[in-house]
Amino acid sequence: MNILCRNRWASFLAAFLLAGCAHHNTLMSRPPYRVLFLGDSITWGQGLSPGHKMNGMLEAAVEASGREYVGVVAAHSGAAIGANQPIGIPGPKDGEVPSTFPTILDQVAKADSAVHYDAIVLSGCINDVGLNAIVDPFIDVRSKVDKRVKQYCHDDLLLLLGKVRQRFPGAKVVVTTYYPILSDQSRRMPSAISWLASLFSTWRHTPASEQQHELSIARITSRNCGVLPSICNVINNAEEFDRAARSAIAAAVDEANSETPNVFVVAEPPIDANHSAYAGASSADSWVWEVRRGPHNTLEAIDEVAPNRTPHCTGDKLTKAFCLIASIGHPNRCGEAAYSSAVIAALGFSWKPPVDVQCAPPTSLRR
């Protein structure tokens, strides 16, 4: 190689390296992409290890784009919007332990408004409606749950969105919907019938034997759920809540955007009936956490952090029992990946699930 060629090669190499350094410095000079997670167990990631939570998956997507990521999680299990609840009441130290407090409105009030958040991911209203109202086979969902959905998933959510917009005017807000916790595909659920009877007998303070009789004659709709009649009501309630909540949340977001266009966006997880709890041949087909039969006619959680949550579960017998299996009905790895993909797309990033989260697409998305 002659001197001229060597000089040209050296010049080319220097220019290439300098260009690469300039590109690297440009990425490093950009401020971090900051995300605030507000809400309930959905944005908290009930039963999941950090890398499988929505926060961890969004971090991977943002960093893959070449930008630093900072995520702040104020959400926790059991949080309600709390429009008529007091402000400032502390909750459990562990976000895995279900608690109404701090409410989501309280989370907004306590978040540092001096921080510029690029995005806020928000989930809320199911705990205001009341999970017990949704899974209680004795409640007429259309007369009670639908009324609560209108109040909490629309009216109170609209109030919450206004508070978020006022406190963080520069942030894009992604509002997640819910999904069919149970469906007519939940054909493995009858095994839980005796425990369900015992549970509602405790809530209603009636003898278990009497409650079992009530379960056997509970209201049945004309549709064949393919399961025991008593469970049919629970499934109908769960599906009706999913339908009504999706509609109410979308309407609230539309109304909020009418005042400040393009601030709020809905992210709907692609979780369908074929991946609800107890659907398919085994728990591997479900995209939400289930429970298994334990000793002494109890139910055991199978989520990733159950052993860590257990020491923090205190209170009366019923409160502790719910805490121990708090993950039931919440998105598992596959369900959380479905939620994360919807949120990540809404924020304009691309993403591939981790290698340990490989799930078949829901039936409604298959071609």
Phi, psi and omega in degrees: 000126181281174186297321181298316179295318180297320180294319179295318179297318179296320180294318179297315181297317180296318180296319180296315181294319180295321178296319178296319179295320180296318178297317179297317180294325179297316179296316182291332182281343178290141178294156179298151174275113187256133181231135176247127179258119179242149173128215190253207185295340179292309180282342174285316183094059185303129174079006185249147174286160187308318183291342181258357176283163179301320179301315181292322181287324176292324176301316180297320181292317181293315181292331176293337178278356178093017182239144177291149184235139173227117179246135178240123183251107175262346181293157176203163182298136174085355185297137175252157174302314171075041181299330180247020180255153179293153179262146173095003179279124181288158178243187178299154179289331180264121180296348178286339184276119183299131178201138177296329185252150352297141177293167180291325174298324177292322177301318179295315183295327183272343180293143184287108181286348178283343179278134176274112176262129176289325183213151173233129178252125191229137174219135179180152170130337183294325181282338172287317176299318179101111181300326179297329178289330182282321185261005178279116182290353182262359180265132174280103190301323185289333181268336184244307183294318180299322178296320179292322178299316178300317181291311191267322184271353175240293186298307182289326177295320178298319175300315180298316180298324177296319178295320179296316181297320180294321185278328182228072187294340183264000186266145169277133186247119178259121181252120181271150173262189179251204190200167178286100179301318174232158180208181178289357174268358182281066188273356177263004186285333183307338180297342182265006188298317183294322178292322179297320178298315179297320181299310183286335175293327176291315179298318187264359178057042176240152181302144182300322180296319178292321180294322178298322178294317179299319179299324183287340181242016182300157181306133181238133177279173182288341181282141177274111182281347180078012180224184179300144183306321182296326178283335181304320179295319180298317179296317178300317179298316182296317180291323178293320177298315180302312181297310184294320182293318178302315181294316182293318180295316179298320180294319179297318179295318178299317180292321178295322179289339178293335177271320179225094187300143170065020175273320186253144178218143179268135174243114180258121179290135179281059178253114184252183185302329182287352179236018175285175181299137177065018174273158177078190184280334181206176180297341178294338180275346183271145177258011175231155181294139173246183174232161179240160180290127179253187179290157176058038176060036177254171176245141182242139177285150179238016182284176188285338186238016181306316180299327179284330181284325188309312182297340182267357181275110182230185178102194181291174187302316183290317179299317179294320180299318179293320180298319183298326181247032186301338183283345185304131180083356179266157180302130172273199182305314182291318178296320179292324176296323178295315176299313183298321180297323179291318180291315181298318178295321180296332180268359173087018178253159173255157188195146172238138180300152176301160183296336180269010175232077180248110186231145175292145179293152177299153185306321184294343181257354181285147181239000000 
